[in-house]
Amino acid sequence: MTYSRCYAEHSVDLCATLLTMADVGGCTFKLSMQDFVAWSTGRLHDTLILHFIAKRSLEARDVKLDGVFTGPNLACIGGIKIFWTNNLANHLRLTEDDTAVFIYHHASFLKMYQSVGGTLYPSGFVEETLRTLALLFPQSDRIVSSWLRLAGDDGRSGVVDLTVAKCGTLRSRDRRLERFLYWHDRLVNLKQAFDDAKPRTLSQWWWDRRDGVQWYTFWVAVLVFASTLFFGLVQSIEGAMEVHLSYKSMQ
């Protein structure tokens, strides 16, 4: 009976997962490496409301997520890997010691949910999720579309839904953290991880222009070093050639 009951619960969980595009689980034997919506009793609608509750546990007053805070820059500047996920419960969750982040990319599903007037999720939740995608992948940014095509397959979750780059572009006032209720704390953590990230490769140093003075200082130093190395090499070659020619003339 226990096996049959768990099997039945798994079947219901699977249907709920397909319906909500979030990993829904209720069986006591369920194991998952990702976040999931724990559902054992009551209505699915009530469970989703309790799981995706609007809360702001972390302090972040008057913090604006500026135009540098985009998906491509998370990867190119912050060195934060992006794992595309099919599980909405995992959206914006940091992993691997804050060096990687899950991003739910099925914007087509979210827009379809809006168009049919879905009522499973809390009021405003789907709209805010789309705004997080507009924040990270602004439609007006040409680099985003090109980057998404290159990063379309990360080896974990397959091809990215390119509609993720068609969610609009947020105005300056809409980029403040207090404008986000459901995803507030995860955005705070992601912003902190991005701000704390220091360039470790030449590629990251090239793209990281958050501190203009530091960027120019670094590349001037690189240019001076490269020039010194080049002219030193040229002088060494010239010296070797002079010695060689002098030796030949003495013969």
matplotlib code that plots the C-alpha trace (Angstrom):
import matplotlib.pyplot as plt

x = [0.0, 2.8, 4.5, 1.2, 0.3, 3.8, 3.4, 0.0, 1.4, 4.3, 1.8, -0.1, 3.2, 4.2, 0.9, 1.2, 4.8, 3.8, 0.9, 2.9, 6.4, 7.7, 9.1, 6.1, 6.7, 4.6, 5.9, 8.0, 10.5, 11.1, 14.7, 15.8, 18.9, 16.9, 14.3, 10.8, 7.3, 6.4, 2.8, 1.2, -2.2, -4.7, -5.2, -2.2, -3.2, -2.9, 0.5, 1.9, 0.8, 2.5, 5.7, 6.1, 5.2, 6.0, 8.7, 11.7, 14.0, 17.2, 17.8, 18.4, 17.0, 17.2, 19.3, 18.9, 19.8, 21.6, 22.0, 25.2, 23.3, 22.4, 22.7, 25.6, 27.5, 26.9, 28.8, 31.3, 32.2, 31.2, 32.3, 28.9, 27.8, 24.2, 22.3, 19.1, 16.4, 12.9, 12.0, 10.4, 11.1, 14.8, 14.7, 17.5, 18.9, 22.6, 24.6, 28.2, 29.3, 27.6, 29.5, 26.5, 22.8, 19.8, 17.6, 14.1, 14.0, 10.5, 9.1, 6.8, 5.0, 4.8, 3.2, 0.8, -0.2, -0.9, -2.9, -5.3, -5.8, -4.2, -5.0, -2.7, 0.1, -0.2, -1.4, 1.4, 3.9, 4.1, 4.2, 7.1, 8.9, 8.7, 10.1, 13.1, 13.8, 13.4, 15.9, 18.5, 17.8, 16.6, 14.9, 16.6, 20.1, 21.5, 24.3, 21.7, 20.2, 23.7, 24.9, 21.8, 22.3, 25.8, 24.9, 21.8, 23.0, 24.8, 24.9, 22.3, 18.9, 19.0, 18.1, 17.1, 13.7, 14.7, 11.5, 13.5, 14.9, 11.5, 10.1, 10.6, 13.0, 12.6, 12.5, 14.9, 12.3, 11.3, 14.8, 14.8, 14.9, 11.9, 9.8, 10.3, 8.3, 8.5, 12.1, 13.5, 15.8, 17.2, 17.9, 19.6, 21.9, 22.6, 23.4, 25.8, 27.5, 27.9, 29.3, 31.7, 33.0, 36.5, 37.9, 40.2, 40.9, 41.8, 38.4, 36.7, 39.0, 38.1, 34.3, 34.3, 33.9, 32.0, 35.0, 36.2, 39.4, 40.4, 39.6, 41.8, 44.6, 44.7, 44.8, 47.4, 49.6, 49.1, 50.0, 53.1, 54.1, 53.5, 55.4, 58.3, 58.4, 58.1, 60.9, 63.1, 62.7, 63.5, 66.6, 67.7, 67.3, 69.1, 72.0, 72.2, 72.3, 75.0, 77.1, 76.6, 77.5, 80.6, 81.7, 81.3, 83.2, 86.2, 86.5]
y = [0.0, 2.4, 1.9, 2.3, 5.4, 6.9, 6.0, 7.7, 10.8, 10.9, 10.8, 13.7, 15.6, 15.1, 16.5, 19.5, 20.0, 20.1, 22.4, 24.9, 24.5, 24.2, 21.1, 20.0, 17.2, 15.6, 12.0, 11.5, 9.5, 12.3, 13.3, 16.4, 18.4, 21.5, 23.6, 22.1, 23.1, 20.8, 19.8, 17.1, 18.4, 21.1, 22.8, 23.3, 27.0, 27.5, 25.6, 27.9, 31.0, 29.8, 28.8, 31.9, 34.3, 38.0, 38.8, 41.0, 39.4, 41.1, 44.8, 46.7, 50.2, 52.6, 50.1, 50.3, 47.5, 49.6, 48.8, 46.8, 44.2, 41.9, 38.2, 38.5, 40.7, 38.3, 35.8, 38.0, 40.4, 38.5, 35.1, 33.8, 30.8, 30.7, 27.4, 27.5, 25.8, 24.4, 24.6, 27.9, 27.2, 27.4, 30.8, 33.2, 30.7, 30.9, 27.7, 26.4, 28.8, 31.8, 31.3, 30.1, 31.0, 29.2, 31.3, 30.1, 30.9, 29.8, 33.2, 31.8, 29.8, 32.8, 34.9, 32.1, 31.9, 35.6, 35.4, 32.7, 34.5, 31.7, 31.9, 29.2, 31.5, 34.4, 37.7, 39.6, 36.7, 35.8, 39.5, 40.0, 37.0, 38.4, 41.7, 39.8, 38.5, 42.0, 43.2, 40.6, 40.4, 43.8, 43.7, 47.0, 45.6, 44.1, 42.3, 40.2, 38.6, 37.7, 36.4, 34.2, 32.5, 31.6, 30.6, 28.7, 25.3, 25.0, 21.2, 20.9, 22.1, 22.3, 25.1, 28.4, 30.0, 33.1, 34.8, 35.5, 38.5, 39.7, 40.7, 44.4, 46.8, 48.2, 51.9, 53.3, 53.5, 49.9, 48.7, 49.4, 46.4, 47.6, 47.1, 43.4, 41.4, 37.7, 37.7, 40.4, 38.4, 36.3, 39.5, 41.0, 37.9, 37.9, 41.6, 41.1, 38.2, 40.3, 43.3, 41.2, 39.4, 40.5, 40.0, 37.0, 36.8, 39.3, 38.8, 39.8, 42.7, 43.9, 43.7, 45.0, 48.8, 49.3, 51.3, 53.4, 54.6, 51.1, 49.9, 52.5, 52.1, 48.4, 48.5, 51.4, 49.2, 46.2, 48.5, 49.8, 46.2, 44.9, 47.9, 47.4, 43.7, 44.3, 47.0, 44.9, 42.0, 44.2, 45.5, 42.0, 40.9, 43.9, 43.3, 39.7, 40.7, 43.3, 40.7, 38.2, 40.8, 41.9, 38.3, 37.7, 40.9, 39.8, 36.5]
z = [0.0, 0.9, -2.5, -4.4, -2.4, -3.1, -6.8, -6.9, -5.2, -7.7, -10.5, -9.0, -8.4, -12.0, -13.2, -10.9, -12.0, -15.7, -14.9, -12.9, -14.4, -10.8, -9.2, -7.0, -4.4, -1.7, -1.4, 1.8, -0.3, -2.8, -3.1, -5.0, -5.5, -6.4, -4.6, -4.8, -3.7, -0.8, -1.4, 0.8, 1.8, 0.8, -2.6, -4.9, -5.2, -1.4, -1.4, -4.1, -2.3, 0.9, -1.0, -3.2, -0.4, -0.7, 1.8, 2.3, 4.9, 3.7, 4.0, 0.8, 1.0, -2.0, -4.0, -7.7, -10.0, -12.7, -16.3, -15.7, -13.8, -16.7, -17.4, -19.8, -17.4, -14.5, -16.6, -18.4, -15.6, -12.4, -13.6, -12.3, -14.3, -15.4, -15.2, -17.2, -15.2, -16.1, -12.4, -11.4, -7.7, -8.5, -10.2, -9.1, -6.6, -6.1, -6.0, -6.0, -3.2, -4.9, -8.2, -10.2, -10.4, -11.7, -14.1, -15.2, -18.9, -20.0, -20.7, -23.2, -20.5, -18.2, -21.0, -21.9, -18.2, -18.3, -21.5, -20.2, -16.8, -14.7, -11.0, -9.5, -8.6, -6.1, -7.6, -9.3, -9.0, -12.7, -13.7, -11.3, -12.6, -16.1, -14.8, -13.3, -16.9, -18.3, -15.7, -16.5, -20.3, -21.4, -24.8, -25.9, -25.3, -28.6, -26.7, -24.8, -27.9, -29.3, -26.0, -25.5, -28.9, -27.9, -24.4, -25.5, -24.5, -21.2, -21.2, -18.4, -19.6, -23.3, -25.6, -24.0, -24.7, -26.6, -25.6, -22.4, -24.3, -25.3, -21.9, -22.3, -20.7, -17.2, -16.5, -14.0, -11.2, -11.8, -11.2, -7.5, -5.2, -3.3, -6.4, -6.1, -3.5, -4.4, -5.7, -3.5, -1.3, -4.1, -6.1, -3.1, -2.8, -6.5, -6.5, -3.6, -5.3, -8.5, -6.6, -4.6, -7.7, -8.7, -12.2, -12.4, -16.2, -18.9, -20.4, -17.2, -16.8, -20.3, -19.7, -16.1, -16.4, -13.1, -11.8, -14.8, -13.0, -12.1, -15.6, -17.2, -14.6, -15.2, -19.0, -19.0, -16.8, -19.2, -22.2, -20.4, -19.5, -23.0, -24.6, -22.2, -23.0, -26.8, -27.0, -24.6, -27.0, -30.0, -28.3, -27.4, -31.0, -32.3, -29.9, -30.9, -34.6, -33.9, -32.1, -34.9, -37.6, -35.7, -35.3, -39.0, -40.0, -37.8, -39.7]

ax = plt.figure().add_subplot(projection="3d")
ax.plot(x, y, z, "-o")
ax.set_aspect("equal")
plt.show()
